[in-house]
Amino acid sequence: MSQIIFLDKPIFSFLDSISNEKPNECALIQMENNHCITWNYLKEASNKIANWINSTNKNNQVLFACHNTIDSVVGLIGIMKSGSPAALVDPLTISEDLKQEIEGKNIKTAVVSWQFFEREKETLKQEGIDNVLIVDGQVKEEGNLNVNYIKDVLSTNETYENKELNLDDISIIMYYAGVAGRTMQTYHTHRGLSYAVQALSKTINFDFVPNSLVISPITHVLGLQVSLLTPLYNKGKAIMISRWDANLAMKTIKYYNINFMSGAPLVFDSLIDAIEKSNEDFKNTLKLGISAGAPLKPETQDKFYKVFASPLVQAYGMTETWVVSYQPKEFFEIKNTLGLPLYGVEIKVVSPDDPSEELGKNQAGELLVKASWVMKGYEDDNETKKAFYNGYLKTGDLVLIDDKGFLYFKGVKKRMLKYKAYPIFPKDLETILLKHYAVKNAFVFGEKDPDVGDLPVAKVVLKDEYKGKIKEEELINYVNSRVAFYKKIRKIYFVDSL
């Protein structure tokens, strides 16, 4: 696709401008309680959050671990405005996972949901975080930490001081480093995030004002860029849902005139199933659905069109790149495609063994991507250097390009599993297994399941003195008590060697 002229403004500046146009219209709605946040409130409240962060945090990273709530969005926009990098941690992350993500990062301030805080307050304290803002709810015990509540921060009368930002400074930090194949901080700049949203908006080319149902976690690319920021950038609304419920979502689509939705394929499958059982007419409600995170089955696309009389298309992206390809809705009848590159994206398909060997049409190889919003890099400089070739990011995904330029997914070169579209890195689970006193070596891999994708399982070599003395359940419990639900190991195979 042709190039696009980007506006050099951070994403929150666009949102503030919209608040000046329609200050009293709803920008965000919480589905569970019908609470609305206006554009003006979003602007003023995020300003106060920025003030609070600047008064307590000296440009260090700010941990953000929140569920999909309207106040979470206020908190995240506030962090962006403060100029401090927001380290986005999935709020389902627990203990060992959390320690791995935040230790050694000198994080002193956290903006979190109350559920996350009550579960992980000891970990936060151990890692040196001493200043916490709860964006929703009330905690039972504060755990000797300086706990603040969003209502108190918003009750202050301090005037917001617009901080001069360098657009090339880090704005968003994500963790699922797919190219590197392990959990590691991935850095995105203010410019990169803004350009990513602008490019996706230009490519989608909305012919309606999007009212978006935000299902995917806003700590991930699909939730943050596609479901939340892109609709807001296009002067739409974001209807937040803190936990997926197909029946509730079905009712919400009509009640709030939701016309745009993005999510993993399983979300669309469950929504379609609920609608078919209801026998209600949903034609001409949703105008566009975008699926990403896992392969989209042609039958899901067909059922979506039958139910909504609108297209369900695929997009492709990753933590390092934001979204880089999209299936235009005028080509929605093409099945199994990842679409075309977004405006501003350059791609190559190369030999998996030699990135200097570019392949022709209809030849499967590794996808290389170049765009002005690709990550600034990893926390590990060596991993950053390995991830790029001549300015192109080596995605680790295998694709082919057909004669018309459409991309098709053909597999992965990197070590990564997908469970319900959640990324899982075998290396992370192997690291935990190797901490067990009885484990000599471990290899984690995925067993295919048609409903969820990959089920993590492990081959384990025990130390000689523990052979025959350790049961599978002990190792499974050891790992699963330390990781989020989607990373849980399902089976252990004891072997003599790997």
C-alpha positions, 0 to 999 in steps of 0.5 A: 500500500502507499505511504501515509503522512503521519501527524507528529502528536502523541495519541492522547493529544488527539483525544484531548482535541476531541474532548474540545469538540464534544466535551459532554458526549460519552467517550467510555462506558462500563458495560456492567454498570452503564457508567459513562465517562465523557470526553471532558472527564477523560481529559481532565481526569487523566490530567490529574492522574498525570499530576499525581504520577509526576509528584510521586515518580521521577520518570521511572517505569509505572506498572500498569496492571488493570482489568478493562474498566473505564477508570483503567483507561483514565489511569493509562492515559494519565501515565502517558501524559506524565511522560513516564513509561507504562509497563503493561502487565496482564492483570492475570499475571501472578507471583513468579511471572510477575517477579520475572516481569518487574524485578530489577526495573526500579519500578516504584509506582503502580496503577492497578486493579484492586483484585490484582493488588490484593493477590500480589501486594506482597510481590509488589512490596518485595520488588520495591514498589511502594506507591500504588494507585487503585483505579477500581474498588477498595482493598481490604488490607493495604499491606504496609504500602502507600495505597491511593484511590482514584477518587481521592486523586481526582478530588484535587484541584491542582492545575495540570502542567502540560509536560513537553514530551519527546515523541521518541521517548518510551511510552508503552512497554509490553512483555510478550516478546514473540521474536525473542521467544521469552518474556521480556520488556518491549519498548514502544515510543509515543511516536510509534503508538500514535503512528500505529493508530493513525495507520490502522485508522487510515487502512480500515477507513471507517465509513461509520463512527465506531462504537467498540466493544472492548473485550481483549485486555488493554494490556495487549495489542489487540485490546489497546490499539485495535479495540480501544485507541483506534475507535477513540481516535476516530471519535467513537466510543469504547464500551468496556467489558471486564470479563467476557460473557457472550450472553451479556455481550449479545444484549449489550450490542443492541443496547449500546448500538455497538457496531465494531468489535475485535477479538480472538476467534473463540470470542466470535465463536461463542458470540455467534453460538449465543445469538443462534440459540437466542433466535434474535435478529442481529442483522445490521448491528455490528458493521465490522468485526476484526479477528486476530491472535489466532487463525480464523476459521472460514466457517466462523467468517461465514457464520458471522456474515450470516448473523450480522450481514457484515464482514469478519476479517483478519488482522495480523500483528505482534507485541513488537509491531502493533498491527501490520496487516489487515484484510480490507472488508471489500475482500472479506470473502477471501478465506485464511488470509492475513490481508494486505500490509497496512499503509506505511508497512514494507514487507519481505518474505525470505528464506527461514535460514537466510534473511538475505535470500528473498523469496518470490510469490507463492513461496513460504518463508519468514515474514520481515516487516518494516514500519515507523511504529515497529518497536524501539527495541527490547531491554536486552540490546543483544536480542534487539540486534538479533531481531532485526535484519537491514532495518526489517524485523524478523517476525519468526512467522512463516507466510506466503504472498499470493499473486494479488499481494495477500498474506497467508499464515503458514506456521512459525519459526519461533518457539511460541504457543497460543492458548485461546490467543494468549501467547505462551513462551516455553522457555519461561515455563522451562525456567520455572521447572528448572527451579524445582529441586528435583528437575535436571532438565526440561522441555516444554511444547504444545499439544494441539487442541482444536478448541483452544490451540496449544496445551502446554506439556513438558518432558522432564529429566529428573536428577538421578536421586529423585527418579521414581520419587517425584510424581507428575502432580507435584511438578504440575502444581509447582508450575501452575501455582506460579503462573496465570491460568492460560500458561498452566502445564497440562501434562508431564512426561518423565524421560531419561534424556532430551 
